Amino acid sequence: MKKIKSINFKLFVFFGLVAFFMSCTNDMNVTPKDDDDFTSEAFYSNPSSYKQFLAKIYAGLAVTGQNGPDGSADIQGIDEGFGQYLRGYWQLQELPTDEAMVSWGDPTLPELNNHTWNADNRFVKAFYARVFYQVGLANEFLRATTDEKLASRGVSDALKAEIKVFRAEVRFLRALSYYHGIDLFGKVAFATENDLVGTKPVEKDRTYVFNYLVSELNAIDADLKDARTNEYGRVDKVAAKMLLAKLYLNAKVYTGASKDAEALAAINSVIGSSYSIANVPYSNLFMADNDRTAVRAEIIFPIRFNGVNTKTWGGTTFIIHASTGGWNSDMGIDGGWYGLAARKEFANLFSDLSGATDRRAMFDAASTSSLTINSVSDFFGNGGLKVKKYSNKTSAGANGSNLTHTDTDFPLFRLADAYLMYAELAANNVASASKSVARGYVNTLRARAGAPLIANDSDITPDFILDERARELYWEGHRRQDLIRANKFTGSAKLWQWKGNALNGASIDSKFNVYPIPQTELNTNSNLTQNTGY
């Protein structure tokens, strides 16, 4: 096997296509391929090889290797389930916040709860490696599909036109991983398809990568498919606009300069597209059949899961099992892992926890009377609010296709987020963002949830929108970023249980706004430097 030397872990680039693009009519099933294949010209003699490679890159967000949940892992050096992309991303974005806490004692995992992590944290290292595994795959695809390479293989004009779209999608996926990289780590190791394989990546700061990503997302717009015309689970023009909006909204954090006007333009483009708020109960957005047509209207870009074809110990399999206790049959799974809960400060964002006045309050009733988490391993003692937002049940009440590995897709981008991004800009008095329009957007979401509507434009304030984002988007991987943007993650402006390793919360240093560069990366790549304070 050819080894692509990456950062920290040895990353073995396995080439395979899982049954990933689960369209309305059929699944794409293929046989896994050895990574030598996609560096071999013989591989590309088959016209389907290009879509196979594309599928591998998409699948990297969902699966961990060649053989289902265990065996032939993409990344060596950590438990395969811990190394799954979405699981790593979710843990780093949610566990340090008021929205989630994990009670397991796996080495270095509790440190994510209480902001005591360091450069040797294995979960920080695992996600850093995942980001650059994805970037490496994307770069290799782009190297293999240049005009010169396609001409040398005698590729047909029809296939060239398809590959042009594939390349735009791959550039989006690379941009997505780099976005996650700068959001979580600040500066990153940076390489594109123009860099030689085997050379050590150089370090680039947030501003450089931010500008690169903006340029990339604008450049690929013409080649991406129009809204909702691609296979479900693949990106389109609106997904790229949504990522652009995310970058612009966080520009002051990333670069020190506001890009709110640009964010508003991108958000309006998303909201004005053919995506719409799904006319289904809120709970249906997070169920085993959330790939059905009615829900697809809202989900701009999902990470897709299927209990038969994308078996993994990460993703929604992790979220559903880990948040479940003895009520596992309610969730369509074969057993609860007794791990995840939410802290009382998040619970207090709802006026009641029964769901009677806001159906977004989806919690285990037995946990609502014991919100204090007296220790980080208090799940069995009923400490903490138990969340039932994600489920492996269908909207009709049936179980998913597999009781262990879930069918539930993860909505990485959905239109409701864009509505609330607009509302945040209006609350912050960004020119041309109307509080009246924002109130309408907020009320559309609250009406679906059966929550009281907002009566006055003056109610659209930064603190209200921060809380409303939590009520609508909790456990979707947004909270850490939202708190940082609001200057309420570090310091003492907002406290929650076990922040700063104190039961009632304590101020934390601003260094925790980013994670450290893993020490092993610094040891193997002299181009990299550590983040301040670590």
Secondary structure as the mmCIF struct_conf table of DSSP 4:
data_model
#
loop_
_struct_conf.conf_type_id
_struct_conf.id
_struct_conf.beg_label_comp_id
_struct_conf.beg_label_asym_id
_struct_conf.beg_label_seq_id
_struct_conf.end_label_comp_id
_struct_conf.end_label_asym_id
_struct_conf.end_label_seq_id
STRN STRN1 LYS A 3 LYS A 5
BEND BEND1 ILE A 7 PHE A 9
STRN STRN2 LYS A 10 PHE A 12
STRN STRN3 PHE A 15 PHE A 15
BEND BEND2 ALA A 19 ALA A 19
BEND BEND3 CYS A 24 THR A 25
STRN STRN4 LYS A 33 LYS A 33
TURN_TY1_P TURN_TY1_P1 ASP A 35 ASP A 36
HELX_RH_3T_P HELX_RH_3T_P1 ASP A 37 THR A 39
BEND BEND4 SER A 40 SER A 40
TURN_TY1_P TURN_TY1_P2 GLU A 41 ALA A 42
HELX_RH_3T_P HELX_RH_3T_P2 PHE A 43 SER A 45
BEND BEND5 ASN A 46 ASN A 46
TURN_TY1_P TURN_TY1_P3 PRO A 47 SER A 48
HELX_RH_AL_P HELX_RH_AL_P1 SER A 49 ALA A 59
TURN_TY1_P TURN_TY1_P4 GLY A 60 ALA A 62
STRN STRN5 GLY A 65 GLY A 65
BEND BEND6 GLN A 66 ASN A 67
TURN_TY1_P TURN_TY1_P5 GLY A 68 PRO A 69
BEND BEND7 ASP A 70 SER A 72
STRN STRN6 ALA A 73 ALA A 73
BEND BEND8 ASP A 74 ASP A 74
STRN STRN7 ILE A 75 ILE A 75
BEND BEND9 GLY A 77 ILE A 78
TURN_TY1_P TURN_TY1_P6 GLU A 80 GLY A 83
HELX_RH_AL_P HELX_RH_AL_P2 TYR A 85 GLU A 94
TURN_TY1_P TURN_TY1_P7 LEU A 95 PRO A 96
BEND BEND10 THR A 97 THR A 97
TURN_TY1_P TURN_TY1_P8 ASP A 98 GLU A 99
STRN STRN8 MET A 101 VAL A 102
TURN_TY1_P TURN_TY1_P9 PRO A 107 THR A 108
BEND BEND11 LEU A 109 LEU A 109
TURN_TY1_P TURN_TY1_P10 PRO A 110 PRO A 110
HELX_RH_AL_P HELX_RH_AL_P3 GLU A 111 ASN A 114
TURN_TY1_P TURN_TY1_P11 HIS A 115 HIS A 115
TURN_TY1_P TURN_TY1_P12 ALA A 119 ASP A 120
HELX_RH_AL_P HELX_RH_AL_P4 ARG A 122 ALA A 144
TURN_TY1_P TURN_TY1_P13 THR A 145 THR A 145
HELX_RH_AL_P HELX_RH_AL_P5 ASP A 147 SER A 152
TURN_TY1_P TURN_TY1_P14 ARG A 153 GLY A 154
HELX_RH_AL_P HELX_RH_AL_P6 ASP A 157 PHE A 185
BEND BEND12 GLY A 186 LYS A 187
STRN STRN9 VAL A 188 PHE A 190
TURN_TY1_P TURN_TY1_P15 GLU A 193 ASN A 194
BEND BEND13 ASP A 195 ASP A 195
HELX_LH_PP_P HELX_LH_PP_P1 LEU A 196 LEU A 196
TURN_TY1_P TURN_TY1_P16 VAL A 197 GLY A 198
BEND BEND14 THR A 199 THR A 199
HELX_LH_PP_P HELX_LH_PP_P2 LYS A 200 PRO A 201
STRN STRN10 VAL A 202 LYS A 204
HELX_RH_AL_P HELX_RH_AL_P7 ARG A 206 ALA A 219
TURN_TY1_P TURN_TY1_P17 ILE A 220 ILE A 220
HELX_RH_3T_P HELX_RH_3T_P3 ASP A 221 ASP A 223
BEND BEND15 LEU A 224 LEU A 224
HELX_LH_PP_P HELX_LH_PP_P3 LYS A 225 ASP A 226
TURN_TY1_P TURN_TY1_P18 ALA A 227 ARG A 228
BEND BEND16 ASN A 230 ASN A 230
HELX_LH_PP_P HELX_LH_PP_P4 GLU A 231 GLU A 231
TURN_TY1_P TURN_TY1_P19 TYR A 232 GLY A 233
BEND BEND17 ARG A 234 ARG A 234
HELX_RH_AL_P HELX_RH_AL_P8 LYS A 237 LEU A 249
TURN_TY1_P TURN_TY1_P20 ASN A 250 ASN A 250
HELX_RH_AL_P HELX_RH_AL_P9 ALA A 251 THR A 255
BEND BEND18 GLY A 256 ALA A 257
HELX_RH_AL_P HELX_RH_AL_P10 ASP A 260 ILE A 271
TURN_TY1_P TURN_TY1_P21 GLY A 272 GLY A 272
BEND BEND19 SER A 273 SER A 274
BEND BEND20 ASN A 279 VAL A 280
HELX_RH_3T_P HELX_RH_3T_P4 TYR A 282 PHE A 286
BEND BEND21 MET A 287 MET A 287
TURN_TY1_P TURN_TY1_P22 ALA A 288 ASP A 291
BEND BEND22 ARG A 292 ARG A 292
HELX_RH_AL_P HELX_RH_AL_P11 THR A 293 ARG A 296
TURN_TY1_P TURN_TY1_P23 ALA A 297 GLU A 298
STRN STRN11 ILE A 299 ILE A 303
HELX_LH_PP_P HELX_LH_PP_P5 ARG A 304 ARG A 304
TURN_TY1_P TURN_TY1_P24 GLY A 307 ASN A 309
BEND BEND23 THR A 310 THR A 310
BEND BEND24 TRP A 313 GLY A 314
HELX_RH_AL_P HELX_RH_AL_P12 GLY A 315 ALA A 322
TURN_TY1_P TURN_TY1_P25 SER A 323 SER A 323
BEND BEND25 GLY A 325 GLY A 325
TURN_TY1_P TURN_TY1_P26 GLY A 326 TRP A 327
HELX_RH_3T_P HELX_RH_3T_P5 ASN A 328 MET A 331
TURN_TY1_P TURN_TY1_P27 GLY A 332 GLY A 332
BEND BEND26 ILE A 333 ASP A 334
STRN STRN12 LEU A 340 ALA A 341
STRN STRN13 ALA A 342 ALA A 342
HELX_RH_AL_P HELX_RH_AL_P13 LYS A 344 ALA A 347
TURN_TY1_P TURN_TY1_P28 ASN A 348 LEU A 349
BEND BEND27 PHE A 350 SER A 351
BEND BEND28 LEU A 353 THR A 357
TURN_TY1_P TURN_TY1_P29 ARG A 359 ARG A 360
STRN STRN14 PHE A 363 PHE A 363
HELX_RH_3T_P HELX_RH_3T_P6 ALA A 365 SER A 367
TURN_TY1_P TURN_TY1_P30 THR A 368 SER A 369
BEND BEND29 ASN A 374 SER A 375
TURN_TY1_P TURN_TY1_P31 VAL A 376 SER A 377
TURN_TY1_P TURN_TY1_P32 PHE A 379 ASN A 382
BEND BEND30 GLY A 384 GLY A 384
STRN STRN15 LEU A 385 LEU A 385
HELX_LH_PP_P HELX_LH_PP_P6 LYS A 386 LYS A 386
STRN STRN16 VAL A 387 VAL A 387
BEND BEND31 ASN A 392 ASN A 392
STRN STRN17 LYS A 393 LYS A 393
TURN_TY1_P TURN_TY1_P33 SER A 395 ALA A 396
BEND BEND32 GLY A 397 GLY A 397
STRN STRN18 ASN A 399 ASN A 399
BEND BEND33 SER A 401 SER A 401
BEND BEND34 LEU A 403 HIS A 405
HELX_LH_PP_P HELX_LH_PP_P7 THR A 408 ASP A 409
STRN STRN19 PHE A 410 ARG A 414
HELX_RH_AL_P HELX_RH_AL_P14 LEU A 415 ALA A 427
TURN_TY1_P TURN_TY1_P34 ASN A 428 ASN A 429
TURN_TY1_P TURN_TY1_P35 ALA A 431 SER A 432
HELX_RH_AL_P HELX_RH_AL_P15 LYS A 435 ALA A 449
TURN_TY1_P TURN_TY1_P36 GLY A 450 GLY A 450
HELX_LH_PP_P HELX_LH_PP_P8 ALA A 451 ILE A 454
HELX_RH_3T_P HELX_RH_3T_P7 ASP A 457 ASP A 459
HELX_RH_AL_P HELX_RH_AL_P16 PRO A 462 LEU A 473
TURN_TY1_P TURN_TY1_P37 TYR A 474 TRP A 475
BEND BEND35 GLU A 476 GLY A 477
HELX_RH_AL_P HELX_RH_AL_P17 ARG A 479 ARG A 485
TURN_TY1_P TURN_TY1_P38 ALA A 486 ASN A 487
BEND BEND36 PHE A 489 THR A 490
STRN STRN20 GLY A 491 GLY A 491
TURN_TY1_P TURN_TY1_P39 SER A 492 SER A 492
BEND BEND37 ALA A 493 LYS A 494
TURN_TY1_P TURN_TY1_P40 GLN A 497 TRP A 498
HELX_RH_3T_P HELX_RH_3T_P8 LYS A 499 ASN A 501
TURN_TY1_P TURN_TY1_P41 LEU A 503 ASN A 504
STRN STRN21 ILE A 508 ILE A 508
HELX_RH_3T_P HELX_RH_3T_P9 SER A 510 ASN A 513
BEND BEND38 VAL A 514 VAL A 514
HELX_LH_PP_P HELX_LH_PP_P9 TYR A 515 PRO A 518
HELX_RH_AL_P HELX_RH_AL_P18 GLN A 519 THR A 524
TURN_TY1_P TURN_TY1_P42 SER A 526 ASN A 527
HELX_LH_PP_P HELX_LH_PP_P10 GLN A 530 ASN A 531
TURN_TY1_P TURN_TY1_P43 THR A 532 GLY A 533
#
